Amino acid sequence: MNSKNLTDSIPITKDMNHNSGEHQTKDSNSKSLPDICNVNNENRPILPSASTSNFQSSKSHRLSPWSINIVDDPDYAEIIKEAERAIKNGVLPARIAIGSSGSYFVRNCEGKTIGVFKPKDEEPYARFNPKWSKWIQRNLFPCCFGRSCLVNNQGYLSEAGASIIDEKLRLNIVPKTHVVRLTAESFNYSVHQRLFLTTKRRTNEIVDRHMPGKRIFELEELRSKVGSFQLFVDNYIGADDFIKQIEEQPLPDKAMEQFQKQFEKLVVLDYIIRNTDRSNDNWLVKYVVKPSNKRDQLLQSLSNQQIQSEKQDEGDVAASSSKTTSINATNPNTEILIAAIDNGLAFPYKHPDEWRAYPFHWAGLKQAKIPFSEEIKSQILPFISDMSFVQHELCDEIERLFALDKNYSRRLVERQLSVMRGQILNLANAIRDGKSPLELVHMPGVLVERVRGHSLAGRKKFKKKFNDRYPLFSWF
């Protein structure tokens, strides 16, 4: 990809009003974004067609217009069909006990977990959230309700948006996520809707006993729910557990380099989407020991089978499980992968500026004190230094996604994109200057806003300004 520096690839407008309170225009050789810049080639439509911009009630398990964005991904679409077949055959999604919202493990017909579904109307502050803690907070403590920098009930779009950023930047750390519709009786529906459906069924059963083949009501399925569907990942452990293990038993240098590169990808993702809920319990690590040859692979397989058999004979299945996930620091032929899950509290429309700062908890790790590697610099910098790529491939795609919501507000989405563009600008400067993730999070917040009323045909103009409000507490 032949990408240029932000300021080298974008014409600069110099007729600014210096008394307006905005920052002065930078020289074209500066490493930072000018205060007003143009982006060309604005020929692609931003909004989707009307057929995909509104909610449509679906009475079947087939892919609805909401799933139009997965038709080009047959593997993902097949997994959704597996989930629909399983639900139809009575293998219902299982609600996840932990967390502050209604989310579900979705299984196939064999009972294997294949994804995590998070309905829009069961999010932390939504009407049908089944968790009592948020109901109490919403009704008894409204002053402490929600995060003021986020758009409420948009977590499912945030999950899918993080997947878009991950795919565009080729990070490969977010399990593939799209917006889909599913219907299952294990989801949380209103009492009257369930009662109405149950009454219809019982009435038909009574009529059928006396007049076989007759029915009074035509039964309708429960209303389908729109939400994010994230593919399930196997054989990962929590980051907290992994970090504790490598502190007790350090990894080989090669493995530590792999972990550092994966960690830097997590930093890139979280910083761009401004994740307000990234702690060490919602990102996962997979440590894979690769056999060096077929003989070692066979011996490892036989050894694992023997260990499993011995532990089961002793009645210690839990110990067997922990044995297979422990870290083998003596084997240099390893691979470390990170999975960034739980991205539903991201894409704020302003920088946190009230009570809480919502810091990145990974900033306290020793890996955050190491400057960004040359590999990450060569992979990420060409993308985020090209303002045309940032606008067309990232911002426009996020806006298309967010436009699917029935409460879509173009003004709010533009504010969300202003924050994201500012985060990208800071990230580009930090990587270019050889800073570390810890130094990155201490950089002043920036907004890169569109200039209204100054756009020429096929061109957009942007201006940069620093965030001038900060939260009262910076440590939580």
Long-range contacts (C-beta under 8 A, 24 or more apart in sequence): 1-382, 1-383, 3-382, 3-383, 3-385, 3-386, 3-389, 4-385, 4-386, 5-31, 5-385, 6-32, 6-33, 6-37, 6-385, 6-386, 6-387, 6-425, 6-428, 7-31, 7-32, 7-33, 7-34, 7-37, 9-386, 9-387, 9-388, 10-34, 10-37, 10-38, 10-39, 10-387, 10-388, 11-37, 11-38, 12-36, 12-37, 12-38, 13-37, 13-38, 13-454, 13-461, 22-463, 22-465, 23-464, 23-465, 23-466, 31-429, 31-432, 31-433, 32-425, 32-429, 32-464, 33-387, 33-425, 33-448, 33-462, 33-464, 34-464, 35-463, 35-464, 35-465, 36-451, 36-454, 36-461, 36-462, 36-463, 37-387, 37-461, 37-462, 38-456, 38-459, 38-460, 38-461, 39-387, 39-388, 39-391, 39-392, 39-459, 39-460, 39-461, 39-462, 40-388, 40-458, 40-459, 41-388, 41-392, 41-458, 42-458, 42-459, 42-460, 43-458, 44-392, 44-396, 46-396, 46-399, 46-400, 46-403, 47-399, 47-400, 47-403, 48-400, 48-403, 48-404, 52-404, 53-403, 53-404, 53-408, 54-406, 55-226, 55-406, 57-223, 57-224, 58-181, 58-183, 58-224, 59-220, 59-221, 59-224, 60-221, 61-85, 61-87, 61-88, 61-182, 61-183, 63-180, 63-181, 64-180, 64-181, 64-224, 66-179, 66-180, 66-181, 66-226, 66-404, 67-178, 67-179, 67-180, 67-181, 69-178, 69-179, 69-401, 70-178, 70-180, 73-176, 73-178, 76-176, 76-178, 76-231, 79-114, 79-115, 79-231, 80-180, 80-229, 82-108, 82-109, 82-114, 83-107, 83-108, 83-114, 83-115, 83-117, 83-182, 83-229, 84-182, 85-109, 87-182, 87-183, 87-184, 92-184, 92-185, 92-186, 93-117, 93-182, 93-184, 93-186, 93-187, 94-186, 95-130, 95-186, 95-188, 99-131, 100-124, 100-129, 100-131, 100-133, 100-134, 101-126, 101-129, 101-131, 101-134, 101-155, 101-344, 102-128, 102-129, 102-130, 102-131, 102-187, 102-188, 104-184, 104-186, 104-187, 105-232, 106-182, 106-229, 106-232, 113-232, 114-231, 114-232, 115-229, 115-230, 115-231, 115-232, 116-229, 116-230, 116-232, 116-341, 117-180, 117-182, 117-227, 117-228, 117-229, 118-155, 118-156, 118-159, 118-227, 118-228, 118-230, 118-344, 119-156, 119-182, 119-187, 119-188, 119-225, 119-226, 119-227, 120-153, 120-155, 120-156, 120-225, 120-226, 120-227, 121-153, 121-225, 122-187, 122-188, 122-225, 122-227, 123-152, 123-153, 123-155, 123-156, 123-344, 124-155, 125-152, 125-153, 126-152, 126-153, 128-188, 128-189, 128-190, 129-188, 130-188, 147-276, 147-345, 147-348, 147-352, 147-356, 147-358, 148-352, 148-354, 149-276, 149-348, 149-349, 149-350, 149-351, 149-352, 149-353, 149-354, 149-358, 150-276, 150-345, 150-347, 150-348, 150-349, 151-347, 151-349, 151-412, 151-416, 153-407, 154-347, 154-402, 154-405, 155-228, 155-344, 155-345, 156-226, 156-227, 156-228, 156-344, 157-228, 157-347, 157-401, 157-402, 157-404, 157-405, 158-273, 158-343, 158-344, 158-345, 158-346, 158-347, 159-228, 159-230, 159-343, 159-344, 160-228, 160-401, 161-273, 161-343, 161-346, 161-347, 161-398, 161-401, 161-402, 162-269, 162-273, 162-275, 162-340, 162-343, 162-346, 163-230, 163-343, 164-394, 164-397, 164-398, 164-401, 165-269, 165-272, 165-273, 165-394, 165-398, 166-269, 166-340, 168-383, 168-393, 168-394, 168-397, 169-268, 169-269, 169-272, 169-379, 169-380, 169-383, 169-384, 170-379, 171-265, 171-268, 171-269, 172-265, 173-262, 173-265, 173-266, 173-269, 173-337, 173-338, 173-339, 173-340, 174-269, 174-339, 174-340, 174-341, 174-343, 175-230, 175-231, 175-232, 175-233, 175-339, 175-341, 176-230, 176-231, 177-228, 177-229, 177-230, 177-231, 177-343, 178-228, 178-229, 179-226, 179-227, 179-228, 179-229, 179-401, 179-404, 180-226, 180-227, 180-228, 180-229, 181-224, 181-225, 181-226, 181-227, 182-224, 182-225, 182-227, 182-229, 183-221, 183-222, 183-223, 183-224, 183-225, 184-222, 185-222, 187-222, 187-225, 189-222, 189-223, 193-222, 193-223, 194-222, 197-222, 228-344, 230-341, 233-284, 233-286, 233-339, 233-341, 235-286, 235-288, 235-325, 236-284, 236-285, 236-286, 236-337, 236-339, 237-284, 237-285, 237-286, 237-287, 237-325, 238-280, 238-281, 238-284, 238-285, 239-280, 239-281, 239-283, 239-284, 239-285, 239-338, 240-280, 240-281, 242-285, 242-287, 242-327, 243-280, 243-365, 245-326, 245-327, 246-327, 249-327, 249-329, 250-329, 251-327, 251-329, 251-334, 252-329, 252-330, 252-332, 252-334, 254-332, 254-334, 255-287, 255-329, 255-332, 255-334, 255-336, 258-334, 258-335, 258-336, 259-285, 259-336, 259-367, 260-367, 260-370, 260-373, 261-373, 261-375, 261-376, 262-336, 262-337, 262-338, 263-338, 263-362, 263-365, 263-367, 263-368, 264-372, 264-373, 264-376, 264-437, 265-338, 265-376, 266-338, 266-340, 266-362, 267-360, 267-362, 267-368, 267-437, 267-440, 268-376, 268-380, 268-427, 269-340, 270-340, 270-346, 270-360, 270-362, 271-360, 271-423, 271-426, 271-427, 271-437, 271-440, 271-441, 272-384, 272-420, 272-423, 272-424, 272-427, 273-343, 273-346, 273-347, 273-420, 273-423, 274-346, 274-347, 274-348, 274-351, 274-419, 274-420, 274-423, 275-343, 275-345, 275-346, 275-360, 276-345, 276-346, 276-348, 276-352, 276-358, 277-342, 277-344, 277-345, 277-346, 277-358, 278-360, 278-361, 278-362, 279-361, 280-361, 280-362, 280-365, 282-341, 282-342, 283-338, 283-339, 283-340, 283-341, 283-342, 283-362, 284-338, 284-339, 284-341, 285-336, 285-337, 285-338, 285-339, 286-335, 286-336, 286-337, 286-338, 286-339, 287-325, 287-327, 287-334, 287-335, 287-336, 288-334, 288-335, 288-336, 288-337, 289-328, 289-331, 289-333, 289-334, 290-333, 290-334, 290-335, 291-333, 292-333, 347-398, 347-416, 347-419, 347-420, 348-416, 348-419, 349-412, 349-415, 349-416, 349-419, 350-415, 350-419, 351-419, 351-445, 351-447, 351-467, 351-469, 352-471, 353-467, 353-469, 353-470, 353-471, 354-471, 354-472, 355-471, 355-472, 355-473, 356-471, 356-473, 356-476, 357-470, 357-471, 357-473, 357-474, 357-475, 357-476, 358-476, 359-441, 359-474, 359-475, 359-476, 360-441, 362-437, 363-437, 363-438, 363-441, 367-437, 368-436, 368-437, 368-438, 369-436, 369-437, 369-438, 370-436, 370-437, 371-434, 371-435, 371-436, 372-430, 372-431, 372-434, 372-435, 372-436, 372-437, 376-431, 377-431, 377-432, 380-427, 380-431, 381-428, 381-431, 381-432, 384-424, 384-427, 384-428, 384-431, 385-428, 385-432, 387-462, 390-421, 390-424, 391-460, 394-420, 394-424, 395-420, 395-421, 414-449, 414-450, 418-447, 418-448, 418-449, 418-450, 419-447, 421-447, 421-448, 421-462, 422-446, 422-447, 422-448, 422-464, 422-467, 424-448, 425-464
